[in-house]
């Protein structure tokens, strides 16, 4: 741990400069995801981040994955630009170890276990909440690393249409428009956006590899997204919400085996559609009992559209390579206010089913979860606990829990500690796939299980925040794929063999000094396979970011620095991805209360770097070079 702590002390000094400076900035942020109840963020024990609507607007033409990459403890792998597969790692955990929610609804592919965040445009998002650390006792399966909840734009009082356009490098254009309105009884919103980009070759050009030359074309991307919501207060105690979200992406990508399929001529394409529906009924039964019932459904539908398919499909049954996940979800939550503290009782139902042209041994599973939580905030003491049991049709029952305690030393400083357990359900590919004889599913796989302990010290005043969190996460029954010699027909190529241990330290903070704001984070970590003593793939030992912003008059200008040291792309630690440091510049100009112009210059020094690779050589995924974007938005 010495190697982890020492470099972080430098960041501590940087972020604590003039930490007691006095500015008029006030914050009244409410956080939901960490407790499943609205809680002032200063009272949340978990390690959390809230990304505000202003920060999202300031991101301009950036993607959701690029915005998440700048958050504490989060690493992103992207397979070659806009619309390409992007995975998230929170605190050194795998991309399948986190739950992604859109307005409280799970949105993922049960076949792979991934959530297609690359197809959720920022223009549809109002705010994002991030919880780092185990959260299975709140949300059930898959929450070893944490939870990211995306809130789409909702209605508000008045009648407020908006429109925005943008254009930039790689012939990238975007358009957004919508109406948000309502009154004290009823509010509504409808939001529409498009993205169109020529892109660049997803693979880095490599003349030494003949297979690579087939892929050297522009891999473009198109997206069409829509979200809407309707909220109506039936009376002073009851209200109902209806919400809908849809995103359709058309994407070109590269394939390392392109030379074996010359008829495609490198023209690899796919289409994905994400969709959610939800109805939520909230009621204040009496002064101490509040109840929510939520019924929802999400769909992740993936199609291959290769050149030789000729786009002649009529319906799903006629398509080559269809992977469709439908998740039916039901939640009944009851919150009781007690003379001392509060109790939360939750029942969750999750039914996952897949429809695919590949062969799977099973195509459906169901999970029932029962949770009880107790929270107490008394004087300087803050206690939060949860206990949950999940009953799954595919594997043994799971019991998870979390207990956290925080003590306020004074009005600014708080120290806390927590312990939590979590589990991840193996994906349908890992369990039931029969299509690939080199990677047959193993129905005997056990869920991955984790035990996490952490401690934090935090400072907060009207102009600054500082957080230091040290953590250790041990994962048992870690799932690996291992097929020495490419032996076919084995149901044990995927196994529960390894134990993983992740330990680290994250420091984050921000400080206003007059018109200046400095904001940043650094994470140092050791993420290893305990059986082999090798590093887990795509985990850097140190990574983070520093932002310097200047606010004056109608201008807001800033510099962003994103950095990471080297990491390995494979479990054998033979393919190394070099470290990088990327500089971005951003400027906002507010012409008046309605019209805003945003400029963003990414990768100012045109650095070459990769976030992911395939194979031992020749197939590194490309990232954007120096690129300029401009966005103009008008709020009526």
C-alpha positions in Angstrom: 0.0 0.0 0.0 3.0 2.4 0.4 3.3 2.6 -3.4 -0.4 3.5 -3.6 -0.4 6.1 -0.8 2.8 8.1 -1.5 2.0 9.5 -5.0 -1.4 10.4 -3.8 0.0 12.8 -1.1 1.1 15.1 -4.0 -2.5 15.3 -5.2 -3.6 16.0 -1.6 -1.4 19.1 -1.5 -2.7 20.3 -4.9 -6.4 19.9 -3.9 -6.1 21.5 -0.4 -4.6 24.8 -1.5 -6.7 27.5 0.2 -9.3 25.0 1.2 -10.9 27.5 3.6 -11.3 30.2 1.0 -14.7 32.0 1.3 -17.0 32.3 -1.8 -20.7 32.6 -2.0 -21.2 29.3 -3.8 -24.0 27.2 -2.2 -24.9 23.6 -2.8 -28.2 21.8 -2.0 -27.6 18.6 -3.9 -29.9 15.6 -3.3 -28.6 12.1 -4.0 -30.9 9.1 -4.5 -28.9 6.1 -5.8 -26.8 5.5 -2.7 -29.8 4.7 -0.5 -32.7 4.5 -2.9 -34.2 7.4 -1.0 -33.6 11.2 -1.6 -30.8 12.1 0.7 -28.7 15.3 1.0 -25.4 14.4 -0.6 -23.4 15.5 2.5 -25.2 12.8 4.5 -24.4 9.9 2.1 -21.8 7.6 3.6 -20.9 5.8 0.3 -18.2 7.2 -2.0 -20.3 9.1 -4.6 -20.2 11.7 -7.4 -23.0 13.8 -8.8 -22.6 15.1 -12.4 -24.9 18.2 -12.7 -26.8 19.4 -15.8 -24.4 22.3 -16.1 -21.4 20.0 -16.3 -23.1 17.9 -18.9 -23.9 21.0 -21.0 -20.3 22.1 -20.6 -19.1 18.7 -22.0 -20.4 19.9 -25.4 -19.9 17.2 -28.1 -18.3 14.7 -25.7 -19.8 11.3 -25.3 -21.1 9.7 -22.1 -18.1 7.5 -21.9 -15.8 10.5 -22.2 -17.6 12.3 -19.4 -17.4 9.2 -17.2 -13.7 8.9 -17.9 -13.1 12.1 -16.0 -14.9 10.9 -12.8 -13.0 9.6 -9.8 -12.1 5.9 -9.8 -13.5 5.2 -13.3 -11.6 3.7 -16.3 -13.0 3.4 -19.8 -12.1 1.1 -22.7 -13.3 2.1 -26.1 -13.1 0.1 -29.3 -12.4 2.8 -31.8 -14.5 6.0 -31.5 -18.1 7.1 -31.5 -20.6 4.4 -31.2 -18.0 1.6 -30.7 -18.3 -0.7 -27.7 -17.2 1.0 -24.5 -16.8 -0.6 -21.2 -16.7 0.8 -17.7 -14.4 -0.3 -14.8 -15.1 1.2 -11.3 -12.3 0.9 -8.8 -10.5 -1.8 -10.7 -13.5 -4.1 -11.2 -14.7 -5.6 -14.5 -17.1 -4.1 -17.0 -19.7 -6.6 -15.9 -19.4 -5.7 -12.2 -21.5 -2.5 -12.3 -25.2 -1.8 -12.6 -26.2 0.9 -15.1 -29.7 2.4 -14.5 -31.6 4.8 -16.7 -34.3 6.5 -14.6 -34.1 3.5 -12.2 -34.4 0.9 -14.9 -31.7 -1.7 -15.6 -30.5 -1.4 -19.2 -28.0 -4.1 -20.3 -27.5 -7.1 -22.6 -28.0 -10.4 -20.6 -25.9 -12.2 -23.2 -22.7 -10.2 -22.6 -23.5 -8.5 -19.3 -22.5 -5.1 -20.8 -24.6 -1.9 -21.0 -24.3 -0.1 -24.3 -23.4 3.3 -22.8 -22.0 4.4 -26.1 -25.5 4.8 -27.5 -26.9 7.0 -24.7 -26.3 10.7 -25.8 -25.5 13.4 -23.3 -28.2 15.6 -24.8 -30.9 13.3 -23.3 -29.4 13.5 -19.8 -30.3 15.8 -16.9 -27.9 14.5 -14.3 -25.8 11.4 -13.4 -25.3 9.8 -10.0 -22.3 7.5 -9.4 -21.9 5.1 -6.4 -18.5 3.5 -6.0 -18.3 0.3 -4.0 -20.6 -2.7 -3.4 -24.3 -2.1 -3.9 -25.9 -5.6 -4.3 -27.6 -5.2 -0.9 -29.5 -2.3 -2.6 -29.8 -3.4 -6.2 -29.1 -7.2 -6.3 -26.9 -8.9 -8.8 -24.0 -7.3 -10.7 -23.2 -4.4 -8.3 -19.7 -5.4 -7.1 -18.0 -2.3 -8.5 -20.8 0.2 -8.1 -23.9 1.8 -9.7 -24.2 4.5 -12.3 -27.7 6.0 -12.6 -28.6 8.2 -15.6 -31.5 10.6 -15.2 -33.1 11.8 -18.4 -34.5 15.3 -18.8 -37.9 15.7 -17.0 -40.6 18.3 -17.0 -40.6 21.6 -15.0 -42.8 24.6 -14.4 -43.6 26.8 -17.4 -43.2 26.2 -21.1 -39.5 25.9 -22.1 -38.6 24.7 -25.6 -35.0 24.4 -26.6 -33.0 23.7 -29.7 -29.3 23.1 -30.3 -26.9 22.3 -33.2 -23.3 21.3 -33.3 -20.5 20.6 -35.8 -16.9 19.5 -35.7 -14.0 17.3 -36.7 -14.6 14.0 -38.5 -17.6 15.6 -40.1 -19.5 15.2 -36.8 -22.8 16.9 -36.5 -25.5 16.8 -33.8 -29.0 18.2 -33.3 -31.2 18.4 -30.3 -34.6 19.8 -29.5 -37.3 19.4 -27.0 -40.0 20.9 -24.8 -40.1 20.8 -21.1 -43.0 22.3 -19.3 -45.9 22.0 -16.8 -47.3 23.5 -13.6 -47.6 22.5 -10.0 -49.9 19.6 -10.8 -48.7 18.2 -14.1 -45.3 18.4 -15.8 -44.1 16.9 -19.1 -41.0 16.6 -21.3 -40.2 15.3 -24.8 -36.6 15.4 -26.0 -35.1 14.4 -29.4 -31.5 14.3 -30.6 -29.4 13.0 -33.5 -25.7 12.4 -34.0 -23.9 11.8 -37.3 -20.2 11.2 -37.7 -17.9 9.9 -40.5 -15.5 8.8 -37.8 -12.1 7.2 -38.4 -10.6 3.8 -38.7 -11.4 1.9 -35.5 -8.1 0.0 -35.7 -4.8 1.9 -35.6 -3.1 1.5 -39.1 -0.4 -1.1 -39.1 1.4 -1.8 -42.4 3.2 -4.8 -40.8 -0.1 -6.7 -40.5 -1.7 -7.6 -43.8 -5.1 -8.3 -42.1 -5.1 -4.7 -40.8 -5.1 -3.1 -44.3 -8.6 -4.4 -45.0 -9.9 -2.4 -42.0 -8.4 0.9 -43.0 -11.7 2.7 -43.8 -13.7 5.3 -41.9 -16.0 3.7 -39.3 -18.9 6.1 -39.0 -21.8 6.3 -36.6 -25.4 7.6 -36.5 -27.7 7.9 -33.6 -31.4 8.9 -33.1 -32.7 9.2 -29.6 -35.9 10.2 -27.9 -37.0 10.5 -24.3 -40.3 11.6 -22.8 -41.9 11.8 -19.4 -45.3 12.8 -17.8 -45.8 13.4 -14.1 -49.2 14.1 -12.6 -50.1 14.8 -9.0 -53.4 13.0 -8.3 -53.7 14.9 -5.0 -51.4 16.2 -2.3 -50.4 12.6 -1.3 -50.3 10.6 -4.6 -48.6 11.1 -7.9 -47.9 9.0 -11.0 -45.0 9.1 -13.5 -44.8 7.7 -17.0 -41.5 7.7 -18.8 -40.0 6.4 -22.1 -36.5 6.3 -23.6 -35.3 5.1 -26.9 -31.9 5.2 -28.7 -31.1 3.7 -32.0 -27.5 3.6 -33.2 -26.1 2.5 -36.6 -22.4 1.8 -36.4 -19.4 0.7 -38.6 -16.6 -1.2 -36.9 -13.4 -3.1 -37.6 -12.8 -6.9 -37.3 -9.4 -8.5 -36.7 -10.5 -11.5 -38.8 -11.5 -9.4 -41.8 -9.0 -11.2 -44.1 -10.8 -14.5 -43.6 -14.0 -12.9 -44.9 -12.9 -10.9 -47.9 -16.5 -10.6 -49.3 -17.2 -8.0 -46.5 -14.3 -5.8 -47.7 -14.0 -4.4 -44.2 -17.6 -3.3 -44.3 -18.6 -4.5 -40.8 -21.7 -2.8 -39.5 -24.2 -3.3 -36.7 -27.4 -1.7 -35.4 -28.5 -1.5 -31.8 -31.7 -0.3 -30.2 -32.1 0.5 -26.5 -35.6 1.1 -25.1 -37.2 1.6 -21.7 -40.8 2.0 -20.5 -41.8 2.7 -16.9 -44.8 3.6 -14.8 -44.2 4.7 -11.2 -46.9 5.4 -8.5 -45.8 7.2 -5.4 -48.0 7.7 -2.3 -47.8 9.1 1.2 -49.9 6.6 3.0 -49.7 8.5 6.3 -47.2 10.9 8.0 -44.6 8.1 8.5 -45.2 5.7 5.6 -44.3 6.5 2.0 -44.8 3.8 -0.7 -43.6 3.5 -4.3 -44.6 0.9 -6.9 -42.7 0.8 -10.2 -43.3 -1.3 -13.2 -40.8 -1.1 -16.1 -39.3 -2.9 -19.1 -36.0 -2.5 -20.9 -34.8 -3.9 -24.2 -31.3 -4.2 -25.7 -31.5 -5.3 -29.3 -28.3 -5.9 -31.4 -28.2 -6.8 -35.1 -25.3 -7.5 -37.4 -25.8 -5.8 -40.8 -22.9 -7.1 -42.9 -22.6 -6.3 -46.6 -23.5 -9.8 -47.7 -26.8 -9.6 -45.7 -28.0 -7.1 -48.3 -30.3 -5.5 -45.7 -33.1 -7.7 -47.0 -34.4 -8.8 -43.6 -38.1 -8.5 -43.0 -38.4 -9.3 -39.3 -36.3 -10.5 -36.4 -36.7 -14.2 -37.3 -35.0 -13.7 -40.6 -31.9 -11.8 -39.4 -28.4 -13.2 -39.1 -26.9 -12.5 -35.7 -29.7 -11.2 -33.6 -29.2 -10.7 -29.8 -32.2 -9.3 -28.0 -32.5 -8.9 -24.2 -35.8 -8.0 -22.6 -35.9 -7.3 -18.8 -39.2 -7.1 -17.1 -38.8 -5.2 -13.7 -41.1 -4.6 -10.8 -40.2 -2.8 -7.6 -42.3 -2.1 -4.5 -40.6 0.2 -2.0 -41.8 1.3 1.4 -40.1 3.9 3.6 -41.1 4.3 7.2 -40.1 7.2 9.4 -39.4 6.2 13.0 -38.9 8.2 16.1 -35.2 7.3 15.7 -34.2 6.9 12.1 -36.0 5.2 9.2 -36.6 1.8 7.7 -36.8 0.9 4.0 -38.5 -2.3 2.8 -38.1 -3.2 -0.8 -39.2 -6.1 -3.1 -37.6 -6.3 -6.5 -38.5 -8.7 -9.4 -36.2 -9.0 -12.4 -37.1 -11.3 -15.3 -34.5 -11.6 -18.0 -35.1 -13.3 -21.4 -33.2 -13.4 -24.6 -34.1 -14.0 -28.2 -31.2 -14.8 -30.5 -30.2 -16.6 -33.7 -27.4 -18.3 -31.9 -27.9 -21.5 -29.8 -28.4 -21.1 -26.0 -29.2 -23.9 -23.5 -31.6 -21.5 -21.6 -33.1 -18.2 -22.7 -34.7 -17.0 -19.5 -34.1 -16.5 -15.8 -35.9 -14.8 -12.9 -34.6 -13.1 -9.7 -36.6 -12.1 -6.6 -35.0 -9.8 -4.1 -36.1 -8.7 -0.6 -34.3 -5.9 1.1 -34.5 -4.2 4.5 -32.5 -1.1 5.4 -32.1 1.1 8.5 -30.7 4.6 8.5 -30.1 6.8 11.5 -28.8 10.4 11.5 -28.5 11.6 15.1 -26.3 14.6 16.1 -22.8 13.9 14.7 -23.6 10.2 14.1 -24.7 8.7 10.8 -25.5 5.1 10.4 -26.7 3.3 7.2 -27.3 -0.4 6.8 -28.9 -2.8 4.3 -29.5 -6.5 4.2 -30.9 -8.3 1.1 -31.6 -11.9 0.0 -31.9 -12.8 -3.7 -33.6 -15.9 -5.0 -32.6 -16.8 -8.6 -33.9 -19.5 -10.9 -30.4 -20.2 -12.3 -28.2 -20.5 -9.2 -28.1 -20.6 -5.4 -29.7 -17.9 -3.3 -27.5 -15.0 -2.4 -27.4 -12.9 0.9 -25.6 -9.5 0.7 -25.3 -6.7 3.2 -23.7 -3.3 3.8 -23.1 -1.4 7.0 -21.6 2.1 7.2 -20.9 4.6 9.9 -19.8 8.3 9.6 -18.9 10.8 12.3 -19.0 14.5 11.8 -15.9 16.0 13.5 -17.3 19.5 12.9 -19.5 21.3 10.4 -16.9 20.6 7.6 -15.0 17.4 8.3 -16.5 13.9 8.3 -14.8 10.5 8.7 -16.5 7.3 7.8 -16.0 3.6 7.2 -18.1 0.8 5.6 -18.2 -2.9 4.9 -20.2 -4.5 2.1 -20.7 -7.7 0.2 -21.9 -8.1 -3.4 -22.3 -10.6 -6.2 -22.4 -10.8 -10.0 -24.6 -13.2 -12.0 -22.7 -14.9 -14.8 -23.9 -13.8 -18.2 -26.0 -16.0 -20.6 -22.8 -16.3 -22.8 -20.8 -17.6 -19.9 -23.6 -20.0 -18.7 -25.6 -21.2 -21.7 -24.0 -20.4 -25.1 -23.7 -23.3 -27.5 -22.9 -21.5 -30.7 -19.1 -21.3 -30.4 -17.4 -24.7 -29.8 -14.3 -22.8 -28.5 -16.3 -21.0 -25.9 -19.2 -23.2 -24.8 -21.2 -21.9 -21.8 -20.6 -23.6 -18.4 -24.0 -24.0 -16.6 -22.2 -24.9 -13.4 -20.6 -21.5 -13.0 -21.2 -19.8 -9.6 -21.8 -16.1 -9.1 -18.8 -14.0 -8.4 -18.8 -12.8 -4.8 -17.0 -9.8 -3.2 -16.2 -8.4 0.2 -15.3 -4.7 0.3 -14.0 -2.6 3.2 -13.2 1.1 2.9 -12.6 4.3 4.9 -13.0 7.9 4.0 -12.2 11.4 5.2 -14.2 14.3 3.6 -14.3 18.0 3.8 -17.1 20.2 2.5 -17.9 23.9 2.7 -19.6 26.4 0.4 -16.7 26.7 -2.0 -14.8 23.4 -1.9 -14.9 19.7 -1.3 -12.2 17.2 -0.6 -12.5 13.4 -0.3 -9.9 10.7 0.5 -11.1 7.1 0.2 -9.0 4.0 0.8 -10.6 0.6 -0.2 -9.9 -3.1 -0.5 -12.2 -5.4 -2.5 -11.7 -9.2 -2.6 -13.6 -11.2 -5.2 -14.1 -14.9 -4.9 -15.1 -17.3 -7.7 -13.7 -14.8 -10.2 -14.8 -15.9 -13.7 -12.1 -16.4 -16.3 -12.0 -17.8 -19.9 -9.2 -20.3 -20.4 -8.9 -22.6 -23.4 -5.2 -23.8 -23.8 -4.5 -25.1 -27.3 -8.0 -24.0 -28.5 -9.6 -27.3 -27.6 -13.2 -27.4 -28.9 -16.3 -28.9 -27.3 -15.4 -28.2 -23.6 -18.0 -26.9 -21.2 -15.2 -25.8 -18.8 -13.5 -23.2 -20.9 -15.1 -20.6 -18.6 -14.6 -21.4 -15.0 -14.7 -20.1 -11.4 -10.9 -20.4 -10.9 -9.5 -17.2 -9.7 -9.5 -14.9 -6.7 -9.0 -11.2 -7.4 -7.9 -8.6 -4.9 -8.2 -4.9 -5.6 -6.8 -2.3 -3.2 -6.4 1.4 -3.8 -6.9 5.0 -2.8 -8.9 7.7 -4.5 -8.5 11.5 -3.8 -10.8 14.0 -5.3 -11.8 17.6 -4.7 -12.6 21.0 -6.0 -11.8 24.5 -4.9 -13.0 28.0 -5.9 -10.5 30.8 -5.7 -12.3 33.9 -6.8 -13.0 33.4 -10.5 -11.0 30.2 -10.7 -12.0 26.7 -10.0 -9.6 23.8 -9.7 -11.1 20.3 -9.7 -9.5 16.9 -10.0 -9.0 13.4 -8.8 -6.4 10.7 -8.7 -6.7 6.9 -8.1 -3.8 4.6 -7.3 -4.7 0.9 -7.2 -3.4 -2.6 -7.4 -5.8 -5.0 -9.2 -4.4 -8.5 -9.3 -5.4 -12.1 -9.9 -4.3 -13.7 -6.6 -3.8 -17.1 -8.1 -1.3 -15.9 -10.7 -0.1 -12.7 -9.2 -0.7 -11.0 -12.5 -2.5 -7.7 -13.1 -6.1 -7.7 -14.2 -6.5 -6.5 -17.8 -7.0 -2.8 -18.6 -6.4 -1.6 -15.0 -3.8 1.2 -14.6 -1.9 1.6 -11.4 -2.5 5.3 -11.4 -5.0 7.5 -13.3 -7.0 10.7 -12.9 -7.6 14.2 -14.2 -7.1 17.8 -13.3 -9.4 20.6 -14.5 -8.8 24.3 -14.3 -11.8 26.6 -15.0 -12.0 30.4 -15.2 -15.4 32.2 -14.9 -15.7 35.8 -15.8 -18.7 37.7 -17.2 -20.3 35.8 -20.0 -17.2 33.6 -20.4 -16.3 30.2 -18.9 -13.0 28.8 -20.2 -11.1 25.7 -19.0 -8.3 23.3 -19.4 -8.7 19.5 -18.8 -5.9 17.1 -18.3 -6.7 13.3 -18.3 -3.9 10.9 -17.5 -3.2 7.2 -17.0 -0.1 5.1 -16.7 0.4 1.9 -18.7 -1.7 -1.2 -18.2 -2.0 -4.7 -19.7 -4.7 -5.6 -22.2 -4.6 -9.3 -21.6 -4.8 -11.6 -18.5 -1.3 -13.0 -19.3 0.2 -9.5 -19.1 1.9 -9.8 -22.5 0.1 -7.0 -24.4 0.9 -3.6 -22.9 -1.0 -0.4 -23.5 1.2 2.7 -23.1 0.3 5.4 -20.6 -1.1 8.7 -21.9 -1.8 12.3 -20.9 -4.4 14.2 -22.9 -5.1 17.9 -22.8 -8.5 19.3 -23.7 -9.7 22.9 -23.9 -13.2 24.2 -23.5 -14.9 27.6 -23.7 -18.5 28.7 -23.2 -19.9 32.1 -24.1 -23.4 33.2 -23.0 -24.7 35.8 -25.4 -27.8 36.3 -23.1 -30.1 34.3 -20.9 -31.2 32.2 -23.8 -28.3 31.7 -26.3 -25.1 29.8 -25.4 -22.1 28.9 -27.5 -19.7 26.0 -26.6 -16.3 25.3 -28.1 -14.3 22.2 -27.3 -10.8 21.3 -28.5 -9.9 17.7 -27.6 -6.5 16.2 -27.6 -4.8 19.5 -28.1 -1.4 18.0 -28.7 -2.7 15.3 -31.0 -1.4 12.4 -28.9 -1.5 8.8 -30.1 -2.8 6.4 -27.5 -5.1 3.3 -27.2 -7.6 2.3 -24.6 -7.9 -1.3 -25.8 -6.4 -3.8 -28.2 -7.0 -7.3 -29.7 -4.5 -10.0 -30.2 -0.8 -10.0 -29.5 0.0 -7.3 -32.1 -1.3 -5.2 -34.9 -4.8 -4.6 -33.6 -4.9 -1.6 -31.3 -8.0 0.5 -31.2 -7.6 4.1 -32.3 -8.7 7.1 -30.3 -9.6 10.6 -31.7 -6.7 12.9 -32.6 -6.9 16.7 -32.3 -10.5 17.6 -32.8 -12.6 20.7 -32.6 -16.3 20.9 -31.9 -18.8 23.8 -31.6 -22.3 23.7 -30.2 -24.9 26.4 -30.2 -28.0 26.1 -28.0 -31.0 28.3 -27.6 -33.5 28.0 -24.7 -36.8 29.8 -25.5 
